[in-house]
Amino acid sequence: MEDVVDLSRSSGRLLITGATGFVGGRLARGFADAGFSVGALLRAGSSADCLDPRATILRHDGSTSDLHGLVRAFAPDAVIHAATHFVGVHGPEHVAPLIESNLLFGTQLLDAMARCGVRALVNFGTIWQHFESDDYKPATLYAATKQAFEDIAAYYAEAEGVSILTLKLPDTYGPEDRRGKLISALLQARTEGRQLALSPGEQRINLLHVDDVLSGVRVALDRLRGAPAGTHASFALRGPETLTLRELVTRIERLGARPVPVLWGARPYRAREVMRPWEGPLLPGWSAGVSLDRGLSELIETP
Ligand SMILES: NC(=O)c1ccc[n+]([C@@H]2O[C@H](COP(=O)([O-])OP(=O)(O)OC[C@H]3O[C@@H](n4cnc5c(N)ncnc54)[C@H](OP(=O)(O)O)[C@@H]3O)[C@@H](O)[C@H]2O)c1
């Protein structure tokens, strides 16, 4: 057994990628609150305007050697890799950013970690890696790049002894979500009374609050701490409820005592729409703590 990250030390050092994004931003704030020294690894052009001010900003120029230098200088106990390029239905213009952000950057990061002796990584996957299947079956090219990164990560676990835990997420939601995803669009339509064009709405959705991603990462780091070097595993995180999109809208209407104007069926289901989210093995020792009613009510009350 090798201690890869000591969570009992409030002086622990965590390097977070994607800290200007939704999940990474919540993680940076949560771990800074808990007394960790947080490093935020940003690309050259990223805006740090919404980043927690306690985070140390490390900007990388895109080269592998620069990343090595930054990881060596910050010397984290563990890395949380939340950077991604997401696209639901890709076009030709998305191929390069998907590969650059979801494969190249992550591989450079793992290489820097291995060379600098950083031995613990929490990574994120997506339930879309399992389109109607417990086996790997990507719903989208984005999901395929997430799987490809896990396959590359297996090399760094096997050959370099980096311990890696991948948390596969469903749709996430919560405050300070600037991604313009489903929940934000529904709440905006509700507030503005503007009609929102949606699919027929029979697809089932699982929603995980971003605070529960934070609690999942804490459990994952703890698990890595007790794991043998080179551990490589993936688990699901899942919100407490899975419901259809129509049921979700009805729920928001009930909680917010106001209609959400939706034009059902104004848009087709997308190609390979996930109608039934994958329910893989949950991260041991973790369960979601934020009920859907509580998470939605807080967003309705504080838009
Ligand atoms: N949220 C969900 O519903 C969901 C569902 C399934 C899986 N996941 C996974 O959860 C993780 C977090 O997702 P999220 O929703 O928080 O993402 P997000 O809000 O879209 O944020 C993406 C972050 O990645 C950064 N980034 C992108 N390309 C980069 C690169 N080449 N180098 C460095 N940074 C780069 C962005 O920085 P810039 O400021 O430079 O743009 C941004 O901070 C990802 O691994 C995602 O695949 C999320």
The ligand as a Gaussian input file, in Angstrom:
#p B3LYP/6-31G(d) Opt

LIG

0 1
 N      -21.446000      18.352000     -16.476000
 C      -22.006000      17.255000     -17.000000
 O      -23.211000      17.208000     -17.159000
 C      -21.101000      16.115000     -17.341000
 C      -21.662000      14.914000     -17.739000
 C      -20.817000      13.868000     -18.018000
 C      -19.459000      14.043000     -17.880000
 N      -18.932000      15.238000     -17.520000
 C      -17.488000      15.391000     -17.379000
 O      -17.228000      16.167000     -16.214000
 C      -16.071000      16.976000     -16.433000
 C      -16.405000      18.440000     -16.174000
 O      -17.356000      18.881000     -17.150000
 P      -18.016000      20.334000     -17.107000
 O      -19.432000      20.167000     -17.510000
 O      -17.680000      21.012000     -15.840000
 O      -17.242000      21.055000     -18.307000
 P      -17.291000      22.591000     -18.751000
 O      -18.144000      23.419000     -17.841000
 O      -17.608000      22.596000     -20.215000
 O      -15.793000      23.082000     -18.553000
 C      -14.767000      22.603000     -19.358000
 C      -13.460000      23.104000     -18.807000
 O      -12.390000      22.485000     -19.513000
 C      -11.458000      23.480000     -19.868000
 N      -10.737000      23.040000     -21.062000
 C      -11.249000      22.639000     -22.249000
 N      -10.274000      22.315000     -23.096000
 C       -9.103000      22.507000     -22.438000
 C       -7.731000      22.333000     -22.775000
 N       -7.379000      21.885000     -24.000000
 N       -6.788000      22.642000     -21.868000
 C       -7.140000      23.085000     -20.642000
 N       -8.431000      23.276000     -20.246000
 C       -9.398000      22.970000     -21.141000
 C      -12.283000      24.739000     -20.086000
 O      -11.461000      25.864000     -19.980000
 P      -11.656000      27.218000     -20.810000
 O      -12.022000      28.254000     -19.776000
 O      -10.320000      27.458000     -21.404000
 O      -12.725000      26.990000     -21.836000
 C      -13.259000      24.616000     -18.927000
 O      -12.657000      25.070000     -17.736000
 C      -15.616000      16.673000     -17.845000
 O      -14.655000      15.657000     -17.835000
 C      -16.873000      16.161000     -18.524000
 O      -16.576000      15.342000     -19.629000
 C      -19.735000      16.281000     -17.261000

